[in-house]
């Protein structure tokens, strides 16, 4: 009797495990639920800036909690520390990938002589913030660093906080707001680079430092 019970128990566990495996494998690799909506930054545009500082490389980094394609939102109430994610909406890539791609498209990085500094942008925040049930805005907090091609020396850095209002209090409104905030970030970084060089009143001899 004990042997039979053990056999039945083992059989039941096998059936349950097999059923879960079948359910988990119902969709083919790479397929997404029909109800999932993907968002990006829109069609690619032409380069808008020729950076005042010679650049050989541009990269955008993000902490682990911004490393997925989830569309995150939170509430402006300081007592509510939850970071939430839309269940039926996603970015097509992580925020760092989206911004990096957009920046590389916006900046002309062609350097015939192969020189140039490294521009690194480190994201601290990329989310939709609700001020009330009907109003929200996109927030991007980041640090921009200009790094020498020699010995990875830090030449300059600045912190940036960019916002853009959302037209609607939902995922679509948040996506559009963060898209606009990302474009503003790209513009702000370009202006910051332009102000660094001595020719613009800054303290950096950009062409020499980034050679």
N, C-alpha and C positions, 0 to 999 in steps of 0.2 A: 504493500500500500504506500509506504514512504517513497519507494522507488518510482511508483506511478505518479505520485504528486510532484516529485522533483522533475520528472520528465515533462509533465503537463506545464509546470512553471517555466521550464526552460523553453518549451515550445511557444508559450505565450510571449515570453520576452523576445524570441526570435521573430514572431509575427509582428509585434509592435515595432521592433527595430526596422524590419523590412518595410513596413508601411510608412514609417517616417522617411526612410531612404527614398521611397518612390515619390512621396510628396515633395521632398527636397529637390528631386531631379526632374520634376514635371516640365520645367522650362529649359530650353536649350541654353548653352553657355552664352552669356552676353545679352540675353533678352531681358527686357524690363517690363514691369507691370503696365498694362494698357492705360491705367489711370495716372501714371507718373508723367509729370511735365518737366522738361529740361529747359534750363535758361542759360544764355551766354551773354556776351557783350555786344552782340550784333555783328554784321558783316565787317570784314577787315577794311580799313581805310588806308590812305597813303600816308607816308611819313610826314609829320607836321613840324618836326624839330631837327635841326642839325646842332647837337649839343655844343655849347660854348667850351666845354671841357672835353678833350679827346677821350673817347671810351672804347675799350676793346671788348668789354664784356658787361652784361647787365643780368643780374639775377635777383629774384624775389624769394624770400624765405618766410616761413610761418611756423608757429608753435604747433604742437601735436593736436591741440583742440581745434585748429583751423586746417587740419591736414586732409579732411575729407571733402566730398562734393555736397555735403548736407547744407541746406539753406537755414542758417541759424537766426533766431530772433530772441529778444528778451524785453523786459519792461523797464521803464525809466525809474520806477519806484526803487530807491536804494535798499529797501528792506527785502526785496525780492531778488535773490541772487541766482535764480534759475537761468540756465542757457538751454533754450528749446530749439527743436528742429522740425521743420515742416515734413509731414509724412508723404505727401504726394507731389512734392516739388524738389528738384535737385538742380545744382549747377552741373554743367557738362564736365567740369574739372574742379580741382581745388581752387580756392581764391588766389593762392600764390601763383598757380599756373595761368589763371585767367589774366591777372594783372601783368605778369611777366610777358605773356604773349602780346598783350595790348601795348605795353611799353616798348617792346622791340619793334613793333609795327610803327609806333609813333616817332621813334628816334632813328635817325640815320647813323648807323654805327660803322659805316664803311671807312676803313683806315688803310690806305694803300701801303703805308710804311710798317704796318703791323704793331704800332705802339698803342698807347691808351691805358687809362685807368680802369679799375673795376668799380661799377656802381652797384651797390647792394641795398635793397629795400627789405627791411624786416617788419612784417606785419605783427601788430599786437591785438588788433580788433578788426573784425569784418562782419558786421551783423546789422539786422534791422531792429531798431529800438522803438517800442510803442510808448508814446507819451500818454495816450488814452486809448480806449477801444476803437476810436475812429481816426486817430492821427499817429503817424510814425515817420521815421526818417532812417536813412542809411548812414552808418558810421564806419569810418576807416581810421584807425590809429596806426601809425607806422614810424619807423626811424630810417632815414636815408644816410648812407655812408659812402664816402668817396675814398677808395683805397688805391695806394700807389702800386704800380706794376713791380716795383722792387721791394722785396722783403715784406710785402703786404702791410705797409705802414698806413695808418689811418691819417688821411689828409684833412678831412672835414666831415662833420655829421650834423644832422638836425632832426628834430621831431616834428611830425605833422599830424594834424587832426582835421579830417575832412568830413563834411556832412552834406546830405542832400535830402530834401523832403520827398516823401512818398505820396503819389497822387491818390493811391487807394490803400486801405489798411489790410493788405493781404500779401500773399507771396509774390504775385505779379508786380504790385506796387513796390515791394521791397527789392525785387530784382532790378527794376528800373532805377530806383534810387541809388542802389549800390553801383550800378553801371555808371550813372552820372558822377557819383562820388569818386569812382576809379579814374574817370577822365580828368576830374579836377586834381586828383593826386598826381597824375602824370604831368599835368600842366604846372603844378606847384613845384615838382621836382625839377622840371626843366628851367623854371625861373630861378630856383635856388642855385642850380649849376651855373646859370648865366651870371649870377651876382657874385660868385666866388672869385672869378678872375680879376686880376689887377686892372685890366682894361675897363672893367665895369665898377671899379671902386673897391673890389675885394682885396684880400691879403694873399691870394694864391697865384703863383706863376704857373698857370695850368699847363701850358704847353711844355714847360720844362719838367714839372713834377710828374706829368703823365707820359713822358717820353720813354 
